Amino acid sequence: MYNFDFEQPGSVEDAVAALKDEDALALSGGQTLIPSMKQRLNAPSKLVSLTGIEALKGVCQNGDTLSVGAATTHATVAAEGGAYAALADLAGGIGDPAVRNRGTLGGSLANNDPAACYPSAVLASGATVVTNAREIAADDFFDGMFATALDEGEIITSVNFPIPEKASYQKFEQPASRFALTGVFVAKYADGVRVAVTGASEEGVMRWAEAEAALSADFSPEAVDGLSVAADGLISDLHGTPEYRANLIKVLTKRAVAAA
């Protein structure tokens, strides 16, 4: 590691001000940022910790919406997010206890790792990402691998999840990291079904429109039997070929519908 300045503001306003300094980066759970700094892939001159801002923490239900603060840990979402059981189950399956007690919802979304679990929940739920400056619809938030619609110095403050009638998240884990080799989140609402896939596409989290249409007409595992996923644009690595991931998307979608 190397020398850098560290600030822990007590308010969102102070954090935004601190991030205006050149080469300053926001630090939430730090599960990606700190390892990248150790490898000198990131070298900020200052870290601005968001974990001391109480306004960014907590889980609360407002009618048919579950609101989760950006600095809320995965462990807290798992323990207190029961109003949206599929989301709580997803959070409880991220990493290991050390990761779940440090990693945060906002940090995961801002990083937008192509194999992260939370982006699939946000996209499948049609959630709203709230920042210090605006509200961003899930369909407009993710902008490719490790990229989002966030502007420089913009901070996620919370995420509002519409609670579905039925939902489930199923993932095929990479055993060492417990990242999703492929993961599928299915959420059924009164106006239709949304299906989001993580860990498979080179562009990051994506929706499977054909499955959404089929499941909106018939919410059963058999509804996707006649569908197929093109392997073009899917990830190829030592863990699996694009064709392997294409098959996993279909298999995991059926499992998610059955579980929901």
Residue pairs with C-beta under 8 A, 6 or more apart in sequence:
1 37
1 38
2 37
2 40
2 43
4 44
4 45
4 46
4 47
5 45
5 46
5 47
6 46
6 47
6 49
7 18
7 46
7 47
7 48
7 49
8 48
8 49
8 51
8 52
9 15
9 17
9 18
9 48
9 49
9 50
9 52
9 53
10 52
10 53
10 54
11 53
11 55
12 53
12 55
12 56
12 132
12 155
12 157
13 132
15 26
15 48
15 50
15 53
15 155
16 132
16 153
16 155
18 24
18 46
18 48
19 25
19 26
19 48
19 153
19 155
20 153
21 45
21 46
22 45
23 43
23 44
23 45
23 46
24 44
24 45
24 46
24 47
24 48
25 33
25 42
25 44
25 46
25 47
25 48
26 47
26 48
26 50
26 110
26 155
27 33
27 34
27 47
27 48
27 49
27 50
27 51
28 49
28 50
28 51
28 70
28 71
28 104
28 106
28 107
28 110
29 51
29 73
29 102
29 103
29 104
29 107
29 108
30 102
30 107
31 95
31 99
31 102
31 103
31 107
32 107
32 111
32 113
33 42
33 47
33 107
33 111
36 42
37 43
37 44
50 56
50 70
50 71
50 104
50 106
50 155
51 71
51 104
53 71
55 69
55 157
56 69
56 70
56 71
56 72
56 106
56 157
56 158
57 69
57 71
57 72
57 76
58 68
58 69
58 72
58 76
59 66
59 67
59 68
59 69
59 72
59 76
59 77
59 80
59 81
60 66
60 67
61 67
61 83
61 163
64 162
64 163
65 160
65 161
65 162
65 163
66 81
66 83
66 84
66 87
66 160
66 161
66 163
67 158
67 159
67 160
67 161
68 77
68 81
68 105
68 158
68 159
68 161
69 105
69 106
69 157
69 158
70 104
70 105
70 106
70 107
70 109
70 155
70 156
70 157
70 158
70 159
71 104
71 105
71 106
72 104
72 105
72 106
73 100
73 101
73 102
73 103
73 104
74 91
74 92
74 94
74 95
74 99
74 100
74 101
74 103
74 104
74 105
75 91
75 92
75 97
75 100
75 101
77 87
77 88
77 91
77 105
78 88
78 89
78 91
78 92
78 100
79 88
80 88
81 87
81 88
81 91
82 88
83 163
84 125
84 161
84 163
84 164
84 167
85 167
86 121
86 164
86 167
86 168
86 169
86 185
86 187
86 260
87 121
87 125
87 161
87 167
87 169
89 168
89 169
90 117
90 118
90 120
90 121
90 169
90 185
91 100
91 117
91 118
92 100
93 117
93 169
93 171
93 178
94 100
94 103
94 117
94 118
94 178
95 103
95 177
95 178
96 178
105 118
105 159
106 155
106 156
106 157
106 159
108 116
108 117
108 118
108 119
109 118
109 119
109 122
109 129
109 141
109 148
109 156
109 159
110 148
110 150
110 156
111 146
112 119
112 142
112 143
112 145
112 146
112 147
112 148
112 204
112 205
113 146
113 179
114 145
114 146
114 198
114 199
114 201
114 202
114 203
114 204
114 205
114 235
115 174
115 179
115 180
115 181
115 183
115 198
115 199
116 179
116 180
116 198
116 205
117 169
117 171
117 179
117 180
117 183
117 198
119 142
119 196
119 198
119 204
119 205
120 169
120 180
120 183
120 184
120 185
120 196
120 197
120 198
120 205
121 127
121 161
121 169
121 185
121 196
122 129
122 138
122 141
122 159
122 161
122 196
123 138
123 139
123 142
123 185
123 194
123 196
123 205
123 206
123 207
124 167
124 185
124 186
124 187
124 194
124 195
124 196
124 207
125 138
125 161
125 162
125 164
125 167
125 185
125 187
125 194
126 137
126 138
126 139
126 162
126 187
126 189
126 194
127 138
127 159
127 160
127 161
127 162
128 135
128 136
128 137
128 138
128 159
128 160
129 135
129 136
129 137
129 138
129 141
129 156
129 159
130 136
130 156
130 157
130 158
130 159
130 160
131 150
131 154
131 155
131 156
131 157
132 154
132 155
132 157
133 151
133 154
136 149
139 207
140 149
141 148
141 149
142 148
142 149
142 204
142 205
143 149
144 203
144 204
145 202
145 203
145 204
146 204
147 204
150 156
162 189
164 187
164 188
164 189
165 188
165 189
165 190
166 187
166 188
166 219
166 260
167 185
167 186
167 187
167 188
167 260
168 185
168 186
168 255
168 256
168 257
168 259
168 260
169 183
169 184
169 185
169 186
169 256
170 183
170 184
170 252
170 253
170 255
170 256
170 259
171 180
171 181
171 182
171 183
171 184
171 198
171 199
171 252
172 180
172 181
172 182
172 183
172 199
172 248
172 252
173 179
173 180
173 181
174 180
174 181
174 239
179 199
180 198
180 199
181 199
181 239
181 240
181 245
181 248
182 197
182 198
182 199
182 200
182 240
182 245
182 248
182 249
182 252
183 197
183 198
183 199
183 252
184 195
184 196
184 197
184 198
184 208
184 249
184 252
184 253
184 255
184 256
185 195
185 196
185 198
185 256
186 193
186 194
186 195
186 215
186 253
186 256
186 257
186 260
187 193
187 194
188 215
188 219
188 260
192 212
192 216
193 211
193 212
193 215
193 216
193 219
194 207
194 212
195 207
195 208
195 211
195 212
195 215
195 253
196 205
196 206
196 207
196 208
197 205
197 206
197 207
197 208
197 249
198 204
198 205
199 235
199 245
200 206
200 234
200 235
200 245
200 246
200 248
200 249
201 233
201 234
201 235
202 233
202 234
202 235
203 233
208 229
208 249
208 253
210 227
211 223
211 224
211 227
211 253
214 223
214 224
214 226
214 227
215 223
215 224
215 257
217 223
219 257
219 260
220 257
221 254
221 255
221 257
221 258
223 257
224 250
224 253
224 254
224 257
227 250
228 246
228 250
229 246
229 247
229 249
229 250
230 246
231 241
231 242
231 243
231 245
231 246
232 242
233 242
234 242
234 245
234 246
235 242
235 245
236 242
240 248
